[in-house]
Amino acid sequence: MYPTSLTQLARANPFSAPLFSLQKVEEPQQSLNGQRPRRLAAAATADEGVSCEFGSSKYYALCGFGGILSCGITHTAVVPLDLVKCRMQVNPDKYKSIGNGFAVTIREDGVRGLAKGWAPTFIGYSMQGLCKFGFYEVFKIFYSDLLGEENTYLWRTSLYLAASASAEFFADIALAPMEAVKVRIQTQPGYANTLRQGVPKMFAEEGLWAFYKGVVPLWMRQIPYTMMKFACFERTVELLYKYVVPKPRSECSKSEQLVVTFVAGYIAGVFCAIVSHPADSVVSVLNKEKGSTAVQVLKRLGPKGVWKGLVARIIMIGTLTALQWFIYDSVKVYFRLPRPPPPEMPESLKKKLGLTE
């Protein structure tokens, strides 16, 4: 007895069903010349010994853990470059270039001065990574369930954009307090040298608002950034396997797949930096100053000022994004989580479009 059409969609949906269960549904109409389509064969993960079901609580938890590692470690590793970038944005007359910024910082604060703000960076971006990657998986499955199998394929870019924007909304609320402390430490010499000094001082001066006054410009910076980061990455991976990698993903080793992940992550990172840089400049200045608003800062910086430090940010974000995706995918491999292949057109849609006999 054949499943109902609703059950068919639910089971065949690559985002909402355990991938190994797709082979258990007997659907003769999905066979071509007596063979299964490559989409189902590539999605078969029973032989790989996955550790949990796709979309289960354990899956989400481990994805969130992967997000903590990918964002926390990478952002902390580039704190020196981030510090110079922030100082170029808020004081371009003093810090004229990347090289000059490093030289001035080392001359005034020593080599240890380049590590200012590492603690709020690690804590803040770990929390952001937890929400960013964890909720992205949640929203991607949720929106895919609403769309159904065929629309999930047709509107997959929109799905990536919507899921990543939804996840980043909550991720920035988690990030905002530590981001505010980090920028204050890095851009106001003498204000505070550590997280323990900065938090009580900011709270005493401005109250709780000091930690969340930058959340709106943070959304302005991070939501477009994350939408580009996830959508561009997903589509780049798809294009790399289709046009560049000489064999199907199912025939690639785990190491080869991780190389593709790194390359796609770097390409996505370059676009991310460009899209989000103006808002990043506003956030840096806003968190440095008391009583300013995002609109006031934007007017003062002007069209040219908001692009200060772009080269440094492209280098930083490109490398950062590539490493984040590499670490995140490596966590999935290590914990044997289900890793769906690039999406392929459902057989039902191929028939509607006359692509099959």
C-alpha positions as CSV (number, residue, x, y, z in Angstrom):
1,M,0.0,0.0,0.0
2,Y,1.4,3.4,-1.0
3,P,1.9,6.2,1.5
4,T,-0.4,9.2,1.3
5,S,0.9,12.2,-0.7
6,L,1.4,14.1,2.6
7,T,3.5,11.2,4.0
8,Q,5.5,11.0,0.8
9,L,6.5,14.7,1.1
10,A,7.3,14.3,4.8
11,R,9.5,11.3,4.3
12,A,11.2,12.5,1.1
13,N,11.9,16.0,2.4
14,P,15.7,16.1,2.7
15,F,15.6,18.6,5.6
16,S,12.9,17.1,7.8
17,A,13.3,13.3,7.6
18,P,16.1,11.0,8.9
19,L,18.1,10.5,5.8
20,F,18.5,6.8,6.2
21,S,14.7,6.3,6.2
22,L,14.4,7.6,2.7
23,Q,15.5,4.2,1.3
24,K,12.9,2.4,3.3
25,V,9.9,4.0,1.4
26,E,8.9,1.8,-1.5
27,E,8.0,4.2,-4.3
28,P,8.3,2.6,-7.7
29,Q,7.6,5.9,-9.4
30,Q,10.9,7.2,-8.2
31,S,12.9,4.6,-10.0
32,L,14.6,5.3,-13.3
33,N,15.3,2.2,-15.5
34,G,15.2,0.0,-12.5
35,Q,17.7,2.1,-10.5
36,R,17.3,4.5,-7.7
37,P,18.0,8.2,-8.4
38,R,21.4,9.4,-7.2
39,R,19.7,11.9,-4.9
40,L,18.5,9.1,-2.7
41,A,21.6,7.1,-3.0
42,A,23.7,10.1,-2.0
43,A,21.5,10.7,1.0
44,A,21.8,7.1,2.3
45,T,23.6,7.3,5.6
46,A,22.7,4.1,7.3
47,D,26.0,2.5,6.3
48,E,27.9,5.5,7.7
49,G,26.6,4.8,11.2
50,V,25.1,8.1,12.1
51,S,24.9,8.7,15.9
52,C,21.5,10.3,15.9
53,E,18.4,11.1,13.9
54,F,18.3,14.1,11.7
55,G,16.3,16.9,13.4
56,S,16.4,15.2,16.8
57,S,17.2,17.0,20.1
58,K,20.7,15.4,20.2
59,Y,21.3,16.6,16.6
60,Y,20.4,20.2,17.5
61,A,22.5,20.1,20.7
62,L,25.6,18.9,18.9
63,C,25.1,21.5,16.1
64,G,24.9,24.2,18.8
65,F,28.1,22.8,20.3
66,G,29.7,22.9,16.9
67,G,28.6,26.6,16.7
68,I,30.2,27.4,20.1
69,L,33.6,26.0,18.9
70,S,33.5,27.4,15.4
71,C,32.6,31.0,16.5
72,G,34.3,31.2,19.9
73,I,37.7,29.8,18.8
74,T,37.9,31.7,15.5
75,H,36.9,35.1,16.7
76,T,39.3,34.9,19.7
77,A,42.1,33.9,17.3
78,V,41.7,37.1,15.3
79,V,41.4,39.5,18.3
80,P,44.6,41.4,17.3
81,L,43.3,42.1,13.8
82,D,39.8,42.9,15.1
83,L,41.3,45.4,17.6
84,V,43.2,47.2,14.9
85,K,40.1,47.2,12.7
86,C,38.0,48.7,15.4
87,R,40.6,51.4,16.2
88,M,40.8,52.3,12.5
89,Q,37.0,52.8,12.5
90,V,36.8,55.0,15.6
91,N,40.1,56.9,15.2
92,P,41.2,56.9,11.6
93,D,43.5,59.9,12.1
94,K,45.7,58.0,14.5
95,Y,45.4,54.5,13.0
96,K,45.9,55.1,9.3
97,S,46.3,51.6,8.0
98,I,46.5,48.0,9.2
99,G,50.3,48.1,9.5
100,N,50.3,51.5,11.1
101,G,47.6,50.3,13.5
102,F,49.6,47.3,14.7
103,A,52.8,49.5,15.0
104,V,51.0,52.2,17.1
105,T,49.3,49.6,19.3
106,I,52.5,47.7,20.0
107,R,54.4,50.9,20.7
108,E,51.8,52.1,23.2
109,D,50.6,48.9,24.8
110,G,53.2,46.3,23.9
111,V,52.5,43.0,22.3
112,R,50.1,42.0,25.1
113,G,48.0,45.0,24.1
114,L,47.0,43.2,20.9
115,A,45.0,40.7,23.0
116,K,42.8,43.3,24.7
117,G,39.2,42.2,24.7
118,W,39.9,38.5,24.2
119,A,37.6,37.4,27.1
120,P,34.4,39.1,26.1
121,T,35.2,38.1,22.5
122,F,35.4,34.4,23.4
123,I,32.3,34.4,25.7
124,G,30.2,36.6,23.4
125,Y,30.9,34.8,20.2
126,S,30.6,31.4,21.8
127,M,27.1,32.3,22.8
128,Q,26.4,33.7,19.4
129,G,27.7,30.6,17.7
130,L,25.4,28.4,19.8
131,C,22.4,30.3,18.7
132,K,23.5,31.0,15.1
133,F,24.2,27.4,14.1
134,G,21.8,25.7,16.4
135,F,18.8,27.8,15.5
136,Y,19.7,27.8,11.8
137,E,19.2,24.0,11.8
138,V,16.0,24.4,13.7
139,F,14.5,27.1,11.4
140,K,15.7,25.4,8.3
141,I,13.8,22.3,9.1
142,F,10.8,24.2,10.4
143,Y,10.5,26.3,7.2
144,S,11.1,23.3,5.0
145,D,8.2,21.5,6.7
146,L,6.0,24.5,5.9
147,L,7.1,24.6,2.2
148,G,7.0,20.9,1.4
149,E,9.6,19.0,-0.7
150,E,9.1,20.6,-4.1
151,N,9.0,24.2,-2.8
152,T,11.9,23.5,-0.5
153,Y,14.0,22.8,-3.6
154,L,12.6,25.6,-5.7
155,W,12.9,28.2,-3.0
156,R,15.9,26.8,-1.2
157,T,17.9,30.1,-1.4
158,S,15.0,31.9,0.2
159,L,14.8,29.2,2.8
160,Y,18.5,29.6,3.7
161,L,18.0,33.4,3.9
162,A,14.9,33.2,6.2
163,A,16.4,30.5,8.5
164,S,19.7,32.3,8.9
165,A,18.0,35.7,9.6
166,S,15.7,34.1,12.2
167,A,18.6,32.4,13.9
168,E,20.8,35.6,13.9
169,F,18.0,37.6,15.5
170,F,18.4,35.6,18.7
171,A,22.2,35.1,18.3
172,D,22.7,38.9,18.5
173,I,20.7,39.3,21.7
174,A,23.2,36.7,23.2
175,L,26.2,38.5,21.7
176,A,25.3,42.2,22.4
177,P,26.5,42.5,26.1
178,M,30.0,41.1,25.5
179,E,30.3,42.9,22.2
180,A,29.7,46.2,24.0
181,V,32.3,45.4,26.6
182,K,34.8,44.3,24.0
183,V,34.6,47.4,21.9
184,R,34.8,49.7,25.0
185,I,38.0,47.9,26.1
186,Q,39.6,47.9,22.7
187,T,38.8,51.5,21.6
188,Q,39.0,53.5,24.9
189,P,42.6,53.3,26.2
190,G,42.7,53.4,30.0
191,Y,38.9,52.7,30.4
192,A,39.3,49.0,31.3
193,N,41.9,46.3,30.6
194,T,39.8,43.2,31.5
195,L,36.2,41.9,31.4
196,R,36.0,42.0,35.2
197,Q,36.9,45.7,35.2
198,G,34.8,46.7,32.2
199,V,31.4,45.1,33.1
200,P,30.9,46.8,36.6
201,K,32.2,50.1,35.3
202,M,29.8,50.2,32.3
203,F,26.9,49.1,34.5
204,A,27.6,51.8,37.1
205,E,27.8,54.5,34.4
206,E,24.8,53.6,32.1
207,G,23.0,50.7,33.7
208,L,21.8,47.6,31.7
209,W,21.2,49.8,28.7
210,A,25.0,50.0,28.2
211,F,25.1,46.4,27.2
212,Y,22.1,46.4,24.8
213,K,22.2,49.9,23.2
214,G,24.1,48.4,20.3
215,V,21.7,45.5,19.6
216,V,19.8,47.3,16.8
217,P,22.9,48.2,14.8
218,L,24.2,44.8,15.7
219,W,21.1,43.3,13.9
220,M,21.8,45.7,11.0
221,R,25.4,44.3,10.8
222,Q,24.9,40.7,11.7
223,I,21.6,39.7,10.0
224,P,22.7,40.6,6.5
225,Y,26.1,39.1,7.3
226,T,24.6,35.8,8.4
227,M,22.1,35.7,5.6
228,M,25.0,36.0,3.1
229,K,27.1,33.6,5.1
230,F,24.7,30.8,5.1
231,A,22.9,31.3,1.7
232,C,26.1,31.9,-0.2
233,F,27.9,29.0,1.5
234,E,25.0,26.6,0.8
235,R,24.7,27.6,-2.9
236,T,28.5,27.7,-3.4
237,V,28.9,24.1,-2.0
238,E,26.1,23.1,-4.4
239,L,27.9,24.7,-7.4
240,L,31.3,23.4,-6.4
241,Y,30.1,19.8,-6.4
242,K,28.2,20.4,-9.7
243,Y,30.8,22.2,-11.7
244,V,34.2,21.9,-10.0
245,V,34.6,18.7,-8.0
246,P,35.1,15.9,-10.6
247,K,33.0,13.3,-8.7
248,P,29.7,13.2,-6.7
249,R,29.8,14.1,-3.1
250,S,28.9,10.6,-2.1
251,E,32.1,9.4,-3.6
252,C,34.3,12.0,-1.9
253,S,36.2,11.2,1.3
254,K,35.5,13.1,4.4
255,S,38.7,15.0,4.0
256,E,37.8,16.0,0.4
257,Q,34.4,17.2,1.6
258,L,36.0,19.3,4.3
259,V,38.2,21.0,1.7
260,V,35.1,21.9,-0.3
261,T,33.6,23.2,2.9
262,F,36.6,25.5,3.6
263,V,36.7,26.9,0.0
264,A,33.0,27.6,0.0
265,G,33.3,29.2,3.4
266,Y,36.0,31.6,2.3
267,I,34.1,32.7,-0.8
268,A,31.0,33.3,1.4
269,G,33.2,35.2,3.9
270,V,34.3,37.8,1.3
271,F,30.8,38.7,0.4
272,C,29.8,38.7,4.1
273,A,32.4,41.3,4.9
274,I,31.3,43.7,2.2
275,V,27.6,43.4,3.0
276,S,27.9,44.0,6.7
277,H,30.9,46.5,6.9
278,P,29.0,49.8,7.1
279,A,26.9,48.6,10.0
280,D,30.1,47.2,11.7
281,S,31.6,50.7,11.5
282,V,28.5,52.2,13.2
283,V,28.6,49.5,16.0
284,S,32.3,50.2,16.7
285,V,31.8,54.0,17.1
286,L,28.5,53.6,19.0
287,N,29.9,51.3,21.6
288,K,32.8,53.7,22.1
289,E,30.7,56.8,22.7
290,K,28.2,57.6,25.4
291,G,24.8,59.0,24.5
292,S,25.1,58.7,20.7
293,T,22.5,57.0,18.5
294,A,23.1,54.9,15.4
295,V,21.6,57.6,13.1
296,Q,23.9,60.3,14.6
297,V,26.9,58.1,14.1
298,L,25.9,57.2,10.5
299,K,25.5,60.9,9.6
300,R,28.8,61.8,11.1
301,L,30.8,59.0,9.4
302,G,29.3,59.7,6.0
303,P,29.4,57.5,2.9
304,K,33.2,57.3,2.9
305,G,33.7,56.9,6.6
306,V,31.6,53.7,6.9
307,W,34.0,51.9,4.6
308,K,37.1,52.5,6.7
309,G,38.9,49.3,7.6
310,L,37.2,47.2,4.9
311,V,40.4,45.5,3.7
312,A,41.2,44.4,7.2
313,R,37.7,43.1,7.7
314,I,37.7,41.2,4.3
315,I,40.9,39.4,5.4
316,M,39.5,38.8,8.9
317,I,36.0,37.7,7.9
318,G,37.1,35.6,4.9
319,T,39.5,33.6,6.9
320,L,37.1,33.5,9.9
321,T,34.1,32.3,7.9
322,A,36.1,29.6,6.1
323,L,37.5,28.3,9.5
324,Q,34.0,28.5,11.1
325,W,32.5,26.3,8.4
326,F,35.4,23.9,8.5
327,I,35.3,23.5,12.3
328,Y,31.5,23.2,12.3
329,D,31.5,20.5,9.6
330,S,34.4,18.7,11.3
331,V,32.3,18.6,14.5
332,K,29.5,17.0,12.5
333,V,32.0,14.4,11.1
334,Y,33.5,13.7,14.5
335,F,30.1,13.1,16.2
336,R,28.8,11.2,13.1
337,L,25.9,13.6,12.6
338,P,23.7,13.3,9.5
339,R,25.1,15.5,6.7
340,P,22.7,15.9,3.9
341,P,24.1,16.2,0.4
342,P,23.5,19.2,-1.9
343,P,19.8,19.2,-2.8
344,E,18.6,17.7,-6.0
345,M,15.4,18.2,-7.9
346,P,12.6,15.8,-6.6
347,E,11.4,13.3,-9.1
348,S,7.9,14.6,-8.8
349,L,9.0,18.0,-9.8
350,K,11.1,16.6,-12.7
351,K,7.9,14.9,-14.0
352,K,5.9,18.1,-13.7
353,L,8.6,20.0,-15.7
354,G,8.8,17.2,-18.3
355,L,12.4,16.3,-17.5
356,T,11.7,12.6,-17.2
357,E,9.7,10.2,-19.3
